[in-house]
Amino acid sequence: MRHHPFTADPRQYARNVARAQDLVLAGGRPGTAPRPVISQSWLRVSRQGVDPDRAAVDPVSPGDLEERRAGCGLTRKAVRTLRDGLVPLAGDTGHIVVIVDADGLVLWREGHPGVARRADRLGFVDGACWAENTVGTNAIGTALVERRPIQVHSTEHYARNHHEWSCAAAPIRDPRDGTLLGAVDISGPVSTAHPAILALVTALAGLAEASLREDHRCALDRLRATAAPLLPKVAGPALVLDRSGWVAAAKGLPPVDRVPLPRTLNTDRIWLPALGHCTVELLPDGVLVRPVDDERPAVARVVLDPGSGGRPSLVVEGETGSWTHRLSPRHWDILLELAGHRAGLTATELAARLFGDPSRTVTVRAELSRLRKRLPDLLDHRPYRFRDAVDVIIRD
């Protein structure tokens, strides 16, 4: 992990960045630009109308805060992992530890009492929103936008009353589907800044995700116990899935780890790209899915969404609901080409467009095989293309 540039000469670095911000806010170009991640964040928040001299927010009510804590998706075990790993160290080194939800709202704040009092005066308290579009560039808000660990030091903060602070934050994702759950942050006065803090919060965020992953594995084991006596009685192929689509048990179907489900299951009959038309039966903490023969065409609308922070996705919207499939950069590029050429492309044509080398057909065919296994009712081959009944939209 690269060291933050403030490590060479912290005071000179802060002065340089402060001058750069003054020039940027005045509409000029700084001679020495800040780091790209900082300059890009400044541009975002200035366009959103954040005032660098009045970046403050009122916290939500205690009742709303408790609701946000209960619904954030972080288990007690994961929160305890973060607290046990960081709070004692923060108290000893003059820092506070902050855990926020996906919107940047402060759920828990603990640590050094004196630093906590300084944070109180800043409005950096439980229930306050620390998103970029609320208080400007900061480690929490910028890490949530960039979807990666960020350290923001002194004058890199957009709000001038944050310039005496140095912060490092790392996002936390739901291991079931990659959904952003929130972030963990260590903040303190600039005098306590150290580049190792970023590595520390990154490691603890990883431990929290590992805790969530273990909780999910245990939940799947419980669902398998439910499925064990049930599946032998079911006629024909079937799957038992949890509500995120992870497979707990299967009968008569090729092995697969996950079958993405619609966001809401409000019908006993759905269409899934991986299985076609299916019947659905709700189980405790899961669903029983059975493919059925149905010759009706599966008409669907597909939205190719570039997302933010370089995390593209494919969203399928059908009569029985919608679901989202995260895409790798290569799969994103392939689907964009197919969306732009509805008549279809051969492996040779795709290789030429993707790699500038028409001979790389083996790579293309391997990637399309993976895609078609997940999206058989959406994609066709000879040539490769979206099926005629699928309406494809590319989101800006």
N, C-alpha and C positions, 0 to 999 in steps of 0.2 A: 504494500500500500504506500503510495507516495506521501512524503511529508508535505504538510501545509506550508506555503511560502512564507508565513509569518515567522517560522522558526529561525531564519537567518538573522533578522533584525526586526523584532516585533514592533518597536516604536516607529521606525522608518517606514515599515510596511503599512502600518495604520495611517500614517500621514499621507503616503502616496495614494492610498485607496480613498481617503477623505477628499483629497483634491480631485481625484477622478470622479467621485460622486457629484461634487459641486459643479464640475464641468458638464456632466451628463444631464443633471437637472436643469442647467441653464441652456441646454440644447446644443452644447459643444461636444468636441471629441477629445477625450483625455489623451495626454501624451503617453502615459503608461496605463494601459487598460487593466482592470482587475481580472481575476480568473474568469474564463468563459462562463462557468456555471453561475457566477455572481452577476456578471454583466447581463446575462440572459434573464436572470431573475429580476434585476432592477428594471429591465425593459418591460417585463410582464406586469409588475406591480404598478409602475408608473402609468401604463395603459389602463389599469384597473382603477386608477384614481386614488391610490393610497397616498396620504399626506405624510411626508417624512418627519414632519414636526408634530403631528397629532395622531400617531398610530397607537390607538388604545381601544379597548373594548370592554363592555360590562359583562361580568360572568352570568351564566344562566342560574336559575333558582336552584336551591338544594334538591328539590324534588325532581327537576329535570336532570340534574347531574346524576342522581341515583339511577334514573332510567337509562341514561347514556352508559353508565358503568355496567349495568346489567345486560344491555344489548350490544356491547361493543364487539363481542365475539372472542374476547380474551378470557380464558378460563382462570379460575382462582389459582390453579397450579402454575400457569404461565406468568401471571402477575407476581406470584410469590417468587418465581425464579428470577425475575427482573429486580424485585425489591431486595431479595437476599444477596444478589450478586453485586448490586451497585450502592444501595443506601449506606451501608457501613463505611465504604470507601469514600463516598461523597461527603459524609459528615466529617471524616478525618482530613480531607483535602480542600475543604472550602467550596463545595459544590452542592447543587440540588439535583435530584433525579425527577424527571417528569415523564409520565406516560400519557399519551394522547390517543384519541380515536382517529378514524380515517378522515374526519373533517378537521382535525387539528385542535379539537376541544380538549382541554386539560382535564384528565380523569383523576389522576393522583399526582401529588407533588410532595416530596420528602427530602430531607438532607440537612445541611448545616443551618442552624437557626439564624445566624447573622445574615447569611446569604438569602435565606427565605424572607427575612424582613425587607431586604433590598428588592427582592422580587415582588413583594407585596406593593411597594411604592410604584412599581412599574406596571401593576395590573396583571402580573404573571402569576395567577392564582388558580386554584381549582375552579373549573367551570368556565374559564376564559378561553376564547378561541385564538389559537396562535397560527392560523393559516396564513399563507402568503398574501391573499387578497384582503386580509383584515389588518395585519400588522407589518406587512412588507417582508423583505428578504430576512429569513432567520433559519436556523438549522432545522427546526421542526417542519415549518411550512414548506421549505425548499426541498427537504428530503421526501416529503409526501408527494410533491409535484414531480420530482425527478425519479422517484421510486428507487433511490439508492442512498447509502450513507453519505452525509454531508457534514462538514465542519465549517462554521461561519464565525469569523473572528473580528471583533471590534468594529471598525468602520465599514466592514463588508455588510453589516446590517443596514437595511434601507432606512429604518427609523433612527433618527439621531439620538434619541434617548436610550437606544440599545447599544450605543458605541462602547460603553464600559463593560460589555459582556462578551464572553466567548462561549460558544455552544457547539455540541456535536450530537447528531441524531441519526438513528438508523430505522428504516421502516420494518414493520412486522407484517407478514402475509399469512393468510390462511393456507396451510399445506394441502387442503382438500381441493381448492380450485384457484389458488393464486390471488384471491381477493385481498386487497389492502385492508388490514384491520386497524392500523394505527402506527405509532412510532414510539421509541424510547429515546430520551434525551438527557444529556448531562450538561448543565449550565453553571457558569460561575463568573466571577470578575476576570478581566483580561489578565490580571497578574497570576492567575492560577492555570492559565491555558497551557496545554501540552498536547503534542500531536498523537501521543499514545491513547488519548481519551477516545478518539474516533475508532481505533481498533477495538477498544474495550466495549463501547456501545454496540458495535457491529457483532462482536462475539456473543454478547448477551442477547441481542435480538435473535441470533441464530439458535441459542439455547431455548428461548421462548418458543420459537417455531418448532424445535425438536419436541418440546413438551406437548404442544398442540398435536404434532404428528403421532406421538405415542397415545394421546387421548383418542385420536381418530382410529388408530389400530385396535385399541381395546373396544371401541364402539362397533367396529366391523366384526370383531370376534363374537360379541354378544348377538349381533344380527345373524351370524353364521349358525349360532346355536338355535336361533328361532327357525332358520331355514332348513336345518338338517331333517327334522321330521316332516316338513311341509313339502319339499320338492319331489320326493318319491311318489306322492299322491297326485301330482299335477300331470295331466296328459299333455305330451308334446314338450317342445323346448321351452325353457323359462330361465329368467334371471331374478335374483334377489339383490336389490340395490339399496344403498342408503340414499338419503334425500339429496346428496350431492352427486349421485350417479356412480359412486364407486361400487364395484361388484363384490358382494359378500359370498355368493354361491351361484352356480350355474348348472344347467342340465340341458344336454343336447345342443349346445352352441359352442363355437370356437372360443378359446380363452381370450379374455380382454380385461383390462384393468378398470376401465371406466366407460360408461355410456352417459354422455351429458343429457340431462333431463330439462324440460321446460321449467321456468322459474316458479310457476304455479301449476299444481296438478288438480284441476277442477273438473276433470272428466274421467270416465272409466275407459276411454278409448283415445289414444294419442298416436301421432306419427313421429318416429325417431329416425334421423338420417342413417344411423348405424344398423337399424333393425327393420325399418318400414313401419307398417301399421301394427299396433300392439294394443292389448288390453292391459289395464293397470288395476291392481288391487292394493290398497293401503295396508301396511303392516306396522307394528310398533317400531318406530324409528327407521322405517324403510318402505320399499314398495316391491311387489311381485309384478314382473313384466313378462308378458307372453306374446310373442309374434303371432300374427294371424294372417291367413291368406286374404288378400284384398287387391283386386285388380284396379281399383280407382287410382288415378295418377296423384302422386303426392305433390300438389302445387304448393310452393313455398316462396317466400321472399327472403333473399340473402342480402345482408348488409355487411360490407367489408369496411371495418372501422379501424383507422390507424391508431386510435387511442392516444394516450399521452405517455411521455417517457419512453417511446419506442416499444410499446407493448400492443401490437395489433391483435385484432380478434375478428372472428366471423360470427355474426349473429343471424340465427335462423328464426324467422317469424312465420308461423303456420296457423291453421285454424284452431289448433288445440294448445297453443302456447308458444313460447319462444325460449331459446337457449343460446348460450354463448360458448364458443370454442376458441381458446387462446391459440395463436398462430406463431410459429417460429418465423424469423425474418425470411427464410427461404420459401416457406409455404405461403407467406404473405405475397412474395414476389410472383410465385407461380399462379396464385389465384387472381392477382391483378392482371396478369397476361391473359388468362382465360376469360376474365370478365371483359377485357377489351377486344377479344376475338371470339365472339359467340359461335362462329362456324367451326371453331376448334383449331388446335395446333398439333402437329406431330411432335414426337420426342426430339427430332432433329431441329425443328423450328424453335421449340422451347429452349433447347440447349444453346442455340445461337443467340436468342434474345436474353437469356439469363446470364450466360457466361462468355458470350462472344466467341464460342467454340462449338460448332455444330456436332463435333465428334463426342461430346460428353453426354451421350444418350443414356448410358448406364446410370449415371447419377440422377438424371431426370426421371427415368422409369422407376427407380427406387423410391424417390420422393413422392411420385404420383401414386405408387402402390400404397404407401402409408396414408396418403390423403384419402384415397378411394376406400380404404378399409374403414376409415372413420366416417366418410361421407358418401356411402354407396348410392343413396337415393338422390344425391345432388350432382355427382360427377359421372361422366361417361368417358369412353375411350374409343380409339380408332376413328377419328382423332380425339385427343383429350379435349374435353369441353364441359361446360355446365349443361345440364339437361334442359331441353327446350321449355319445360313447364316451370323452370326456376327463374324468378325475376331477380336480377342482381343490381344492387345499388352500391356505389362507392361513396362513402362519407368523407367529406373534406376534413 
